[in-house]
Amino acid sequence: MIIDFHTHTFPDKSSEKIVNHLAHIGCIPPHTDGSVIGLFSSMKEADIDYSVNLPVMTKPSQVEKVNSSLIQQQEYLLDMKIITFGGMHPNYTNYKEELLRLKQAGIPGIKLHPAYQNVDLDDIRMMRIIDEASSQGLITLVHAGIDIGIYDHNYSSVAQILKLLKEVAPEKLVLAHMGNWGRWNEVESDLAGAPVYFDTAFSYGPVTPLPDAPRAPYISYNLHPKDFVRLVRKHGTDKILFGTDSPWENQQDYVKRISHMDFTKEELEQILSENAKKLFTI
């Protein structure tokens, strides 16, 4: 079994427009049109059994509307083998009630994106949401590290993560992009081994920019396979979740790349599905 713990879809009517806009900001080409059907087709090509959809709320006003839509689409999404998370914004006032609504609807977790939400991870607004989600047994997946389109500030640095772990000690916390995208040395020295999951989204292999993209630091950011394997083992193969960041990575290529790395069969099974199954308690 393969579970992709980090993917994105957008409303069918606007998915292509949204994906093209984000591609322009990040200077990277998409590998699907961002629609549910686009992700499902990609999963079939890659032999991926399930994908986790991660919505990002860029405004507090989106929270109830988008979550309601995802709750209504749950059955349809599961038919497509897509497990959806809900979303939350740090400036949304009734976060406790909304988290409870998501839990009661069977939504297993939420996504937070400090860079897109322009709020540091160790801000009290972020920490209280993560604390409440943990109390309710929800998974919280956080974008960790630099964002490919935002280089002026790291809204979820290793130092902020360590503060969060010390002050909140959340259960079921997942740090996207191997703990801190673009800050691999800090992750390996200060964060690896901590009681938190890392997902592998957009973290290994070459980054192929758009043909007309300006040269930027991200071209050399992603991990070399040997460095990736070393970091995975230092953190613990029992705390790594396979994720691609589709549509920003090709799912089929991403599965092939990790399958050819120097992991044992047991390690690969942990990463590709067993850890996710335990986190989902299935």
Secondary structure as the mmCIF struct_conf table of DSSP 4:
data_model
#
loop_
_struct_conf.conf_type_id
_struct_conf.id
_struct_conf.beg_label_comp_id
_struct_conf.beg_label_asym_id
_struct_conf.beg_label_seq_id
_struct_conf.end_label_comp_id
_struct_conf.end_label_asym_id
_struct_conf.end_label_seq_id
STRN STRN1 ILE A 3 THR A 7
TURN_TY1_P TURN_TY1_P1 ASP A 12 SER A 14
HELX_RH_AL_P HELX_RH_AL_P1 SER A 15 GLY A 26
TURN_TY1_P TURN_TY1_P2 CYS A 27 CYS A 27
BEND BEND1 HIS A 31 THR A 32
BEND BEND2 GLY A 34 SER A 35
HELX_RH_AL_P HELX_RH_AL_P2 VAL A 36 ALA A 46
TURN_TY1_P TURN_TY1_P3 ASP A 47 ASP A 47
BEND BEND3 ASP A 49 ASP A 49
STRN STRN2 TYR A 50 ASN A 53
BEND BEND4 THR A 58 LYS A 59
HELX_RH_3T_P HELX_RH_3T_P1 PRO A 60 GLN A 62
HELX_RH_AL_P HELX_RH_AL_P3 VAL A 63 GLN A 72
TURN_TY1_P TURN_TY1_P4 GLN A 73 GLN A 73
HELX_RH_AL_P HELX_RH_AL_P4 GLN A 74 ASP A 79
TURN_TY1_P TURN_TY1_P5 MET A 80 LYS A 81
STRN STRN3 ILE A 82 THR A 84
HELX_LH_PP_P HELX_LH_PP_P1 PHE A 85 PHE A 85
STRN STRN4 GLY A 86 GLY A 87
TURN_TY1_P TURN_TY1_P6 PRO A 90 ASN A 91
TURN_TY1_P TURN_TY1_P7 THR A 93 ASN A 94
HELX_RH_AL_P HELX_RH_AL_P5 TYR A 95 GLN A 104
TURN_TY1_P TURN_TY1_P8 ALA A 105 GLY A 106
STRN STRN5 GLY A 109 LEU A 112
HELX_RH_AL_P HELX_RH_AL_P6 PRO A 114 GLN A 117
TURN_TY1_P TURN_TY1_P9 ASN A 118 ASN A 118
TURN_TY1_P TURN_TY1_P10 LEU A 121 ASP A 122
BEND BEND5 ASP A 123 ASP A 123
HELX_RH_AL_P HELX_RH_AL_P7 ILE A 124 SER A 135
TURN_TY1_P TURN_TY1_P11 GLN A 136 GLY A 137
STRN STRN6 ILE A 139 VAL A 142
STRN STRN7 GLY A 145 GLY A 145
STRN STRN8 ASP A 147 ASP A 147
TURN_TY1_P TURN_TY1_P12 ILE A 148 GLY A 149
STRN STRN9 ILE A 150 ILE A 150
BEND BEND6 ASP A 152 ASP A 152
TURN_TY1_P TURN_TY1_P13 TYR A 155 SER A 156
HELX_RH_AL_P HELX_RH_AL_P8 VAL A 158 GLU A 167
TURN_TY1_P TURN_TY1_P14 VAL A 168 VAL A 168
BEND BEND7 GLU A 171 LYS A 172
STRN STRN10 LEU A 173 LEU A 175
TURN_TY1_P TURN_TY1_P15 ALA A 176 GLY A 179
BEND BEND8 ASN A 180 ASN A 180
STRN STRN11 TRP A 181 TRP A 181
TURN_TY1_P TURN_TY1_P16 GLY A 182 GLY A 182
HELX_RH_AL_P HELX_RH_AL_P9 TRP A 184 GLU A 186
HELX_RH_PI_P HELX_RH_PI_P1 VAL A 187 LEU A 191
TURN_TY1_P TURN_TY1_P17 ALA A 192 GLY A 193
BEND BEND9 ALA A 194 VAL A 196
STRN STRN12 TYR A 197 ASP A 199
TURN_TY1_P TURN_TY1_P18 ALA A 201 PHE A 202
STRN STRN13 TYR A 204 TYR A 204
BEND BEND10 GLY A 205 GLY A 205
TURN_TY1_P TURN_TY1_P19 PRO A 211 ASP A 212
HELX_LH_PP_P HELX_LH_PP_P2 ALA A 213 ARG A 215
HELX_RH_3T_P HELX_RH_3T_P2 PRO A 217 SER A 220
TURN_TY1_P TURN_TY1_P20 TYR A 221 TYR A 221
BEND BEND11 ASN A 222 ASN A 222
STRN STRN14 LEU A 223 LEU A 223
HELX_LH_PP_P HELX_LH_PP_P3 HIS A 224 HIS A 224
HELX_RH_AL_P HELX_RH_AL_P10 PRO A 225 HIS A 235
HELX_RH_3T_P HELX_RH_3T_P3 THR A 237 LYS A 239
STRN STRN15 ILE A 240 LEU A 241
STRN STRN16 SER A 246 SER A 246
TURN_TY1_P TURN_TY1_P21 PRO A 247 PRO A 247
BEND BEND12 TRP A 248 GLU A 249
HELX_RH_AL_P HELX_RH_AL_P11 GLN A 251 SER A 259
TURN_TY1_P TURN_TY1_P22 HIS A 260 HIS A 260
BEND BEND13 MET A 261 ASP A 262
HELX_RH_AL_P HELX_RH_AL_P12 LYS A 265 GLU A 269
HELX_RH_PI_P HELX_RH_PI_P2 GLN A 270 GLU A 274
HELX_RH_AL_P HELX_RH_AL_P13 ASN A 275 PHE A 280
TURN_TY1_P TURN_TY1_P23 THR A 281 THR A 281
#
